[in-house]
Structures are given as C-alpha cells and as structure tokens.
Amino acid sequence: MNDEIHHSYLEINNGIERFNEDVVNYNKIAVSVMKKHNVPIIDLYGYTLPFGEKAYDDHVHYTASVRKLQAEFIANELKRIIL
C-alpha cells in the first residue's frame, strides 16, 4: 500500500488512516503466533511484495494478472502443505 496515495483518499476511507508499516507489523505478529502453534504459513505478502507499485490497479487493489499469480501461488502452497 502506498501511504501517500492512501491518505489522499481519507474522505472516501471515512477518515481511517492505515499505513503500510501496519501491514508489516501485523504480519510479524501473525507469523509469531502461527509459528508458536506450528500452523503452516502462506506468505502472500512476501510473495507479492517484489511486484512493486505496478502490481496495483490503484494503491490497494491488485491487477487481475497479479491476482491470478497470487491464486496460483496459494494453490501451490496449499498443495505443499497438504501433500
């Protein structure tokens, strides 16, 4: 998420301020909890991060082609976990 672009839409977002740093922190906490309980992790954020800004239709939502790649990634990770 691009913080600068996101904050330019605060009226549309009902004044809710979110930051990319929040996403990073939430993911760290989630990974910690999942590892503590031996729950497999599918790191969609880490997978998608290298795509950069071009991955987005806007500042938050991914393009159709990236969503397709994400779906394939999730399917492959689920197969790895299950099999």
Backbone as numpy.savetxt, mean C-alpha at the origin, in Angstrom:
# Nx Ny Nz CAx CAy CAz Cx Cy Cz
1.56 7.41 -1.36 0.71 8.58 -1.36 1.60 9.81 -1.36
1.26 10.74 -2.16 1.98 12.01 -2.25 1.34 12.98 -1.26
2.06 13.31 -0.18 1.50 14.17 0.87 1.05 15.52 0.34
1.86 16.13 -0.49 1.55 17.46 -1.00 0.24 17.46 -1.79
0.11 16.51 -2.69 -1.11 16.42 -3.50 -2.30 16.06 -2.60
-2.11 15.11 -1.71 -3.20 14.68 -0.83 -3.73 15.85 -0.01
-2.87 16.66 0.53 -3.31 17.77 1.38 -3.97 18.89 0.58
-3.74 18.91 -0.73 -4.44 19.91 -1.55 -5.91 19.55 -1.72
-6.29 18.33 -1.35 -7.67 17.86 -1.47 -8.37 17.79 -0.12
-7.90 18.51 0.88 -8.46 18.38 2.22 -9.96 18.64 2.28
-10.46 19.56 1.46 -11.90 19.81 1.46 -12.66 18.56 1.04
-12.17 17.91 0.00 -12.81 16.68 -0.50 -12.66 15.56 0.53
-11.53 15.54 1.23 -11.24 14.48 2.20 -11.81 14.80 3.58
-12.75 15.72 3.64 -13.39 16.11 4.91 -12.38 16.56 5.95
-11.29 17.19 5.50 -10.29 17.72 6.41 -9.39 16.68 7.05
-9.48 15.45 6.59 -8.67 14.38 7.17 -7.25 14.47 6.61
-6.32 14.65 7.51 -4.92 14.72 7.09 -4.27 13.37 7.31
-3.77 12.81 6.24 -3.02 11.56 6.30 -1.67 11.83 5.66
-0.69 11.10 6.09 0.66 11.27 5.59 1.22 9.91 5.19
2.08 9.90 4.18 2.69 8.65 3.78 3.46 8.03 4.95
4.01 8.86 5.80 4.72 8.36 6.99 3.80 7.50 7.85
2.49 7.85 7.88 1.51 7.04 8.61 1.47 5.62 8.05
1.44 5.52 6.73 1.40 4.21 6.07 2.64 3.40 6.46
3.79 4.02 6.42 5.04 3.33 6.77 4.98 2.85 8.22
4.53 3.72 9.12 4.45 3.34 10.54 3.43 2.24 10.78
2.25 2.33 10.14 1.23 1.29 10.30 1.75 -0.05 9.79
2.46 -0.04 8.68 3.01 -1.28 8.15 4.04 -1.89 9.10
4.89 -1.05 9.71 5.87 -1.57 10.67 5.18 -2.23 11.85
4.14 -1.60 12.34 3.40 -2.17 13.47 2.73 -3.48 13.06
2.12 -3.49 11.89 1.45 -4.71 11.41 2.44 -5.85 11.25
3.60 -5.57 10.67 4.62 -6.61 10.49 5.05 -7.16 11.85
5.24 -6.28 12.82 5.64 -6.70 14.15 4.61 -7.64 14.78
3.34 -7.26 14.68 2.27 -8.08 15.25 2.18 -9.42 14.53
2.24 -9.40 13.21 2.12 -10.64 12.44 3.29 -11.59 12.74
4.49 -11.05 12.80 5.66 -11.90 13.10 5.55 -12.49 14.50
5.10 -11.70 15.45 4.95 -12.17 16.82 4.02 -13.37 16.89
3.01 -13.39 16.02 2.01 -14.46 16.03 2.21 -15.45 14.88
3.38 -15.38 14.23 3.71 -16.31 13.14 2.67 -16.33 12.02
2.18 -15.16 11.66 1.21 -15.04 10.57 1.96 -14.64 9.31
1.77 -15.35 8.21 2.45 -14.98 6.96 2.08 -13.58 6.51
3.02 -12.93 5.88 2.83 -11.55 5.43 2.93 -11.47 3.91
2.01 -10.74 3.32 2.10 -10.40 1.90 2.36 -8.89 1.85
3.57 -8.51 1.47 3.97 -7.11 1.51 3.63 -6.40 0.20
2.35 -6.06 0.05 1.90 -5.38 -1.16 2.49 -3.98 -1.25
2.62 -3.32 -0.11 3.21 -1.98 -0.10 4.65 -2.03 -0.61
5.45 -2.95 -0.08 6.84 -3.08 -0.51 6.96 -3.47 -1.97
6.03 -4.30 -2.43 6.03 -4.71 -3.83 5.74 -3.52 -4.75
4.78 -2.70 -4.35 4.31 -1.61 -5.20 5.18 -0.36 -5.12
5.86 -0.16 -4.03 6.65 1.06 -3.81 7.62 1.39 -4.94
8.35 0.44 -5.49 9.29 0.78 -6.57 8.64 1.32 -7.84
7.34 1.15 -8.01 6.67 1.67 -9.20 6.64 3.19 -9.22
6.73 3.81 -8.03 6.80 5.26 -7.94 5.50 5.95 -8.30
5.62 7.25 -8.57 4.46 8.11 -8.84 3.67 7.68 -10.07
4.34 7.08 -11.04 3.66 6.69 -12.28 2.64 5.56 -12.06
2.66 4.96 -10.88 1.74 3.86 -10.58 0.33 4.34 -10.29
0.17 5.65 -10.08 -1.11 6.19 -9.63 -1.91 6.86 -10.74
-3.24 6.66 -10.67 -4.17 7.43 -11.50 -4.26 8.85 -10.95
-4.26 8.92 -9.64 -4.24 10.19 -8.92 -3.18 10.04 -7.83
-3.32 10.65 -6.74 -2.29 10.57 -5.71 -2.45 9.38 -4.77
-3.53 8.63 -4.91 -3.80 7.53 -3.98 -4.14 6.23 -4.71
-4.93 6.31 -5.77 -5.46 5.12 -6.44 -4.55 4.68 -7.58
-4.31 3.38 -7.63 -3.41 2.82 -8.63 -4.07 2.69 -10.00
-3.25 2.70 -11.04 -3.74 2.51 -12.40 -4.21 1.07 -12.56
-4.99 0.84 -13.59 -5.51 -0.50 -13.85 -4.38 -1.50 -14.06
-3.34 -1.10 -14.77 -2.23 -2.03 -15.04 -1.49 -2.38 -13.75
-1.34 -1.42 -12.85 -0.68 -1.71 -11.57 -1.56 -2.59 -10.70
-2.85 -2.33 -10.71 -3.78 -3.19 -9.94 -3.70 -4.63 -10.43
-3.56 -4.81 -11.73 -3.44 -6.16 -12.27 -2.14 -6.82 -11.77
-1.05 -6.08 -11.79 0.22 -6.61 -11.27 0.11 -6.93 -9.78
-0.57 -6.08 -9.05 -0.76 -6.33 -7.62 -1.57 -7.61 -7.39
-2.60 -7.80 -8.19 -3.43 -9.00 -8.07 -2.61 -10.26 -8.35
-1.78 -10.20 -9.37 -0.92 -11.33 -9.68 0.07 -11.59 -8.55
0.62 -10.53 -7.98 1.54 -10.67 -6.86 0.85 -11.33 -5.68
-0.34 -10.85 -5.34 -1.08 -11.44 -4.21 -1.40 -12.90 -4.47
-1.85 -13.24 -5.68 -2.17 -14.63 -6.02 -0.94 -15.51 -5.87
0.19 -15.06 -6.36 1.43 -15.84 -6.25 1.86 -16.00 -4.81
1.72 -14.93 -4.03 2.09 -15.02 -2.60 1.16 -15.98 -1.86
-0.13 -15.95 -2.17 -1.06 -16.87 -1.55 -0.72 -18.31 -1.90
-0.36 -18.56 -3.15 0.05 -19.91 -3.55 1.28 -20.34 -2.76
2.25 -19.42 -2.59 3.47 -19.73 -1.85 3.14 -20.07 -0.41
2.25 -19.32 0.18 1.90 -19.54 1.59 1.12 -20.84 1.77
0.20 -21.11 0.86 -0.69 -22.26 1.00 -0.01 -23.57 0.63
0.82 -23.53 -0.39 1.42 -24.79 -0.88 2.68 -25.17 -0.17
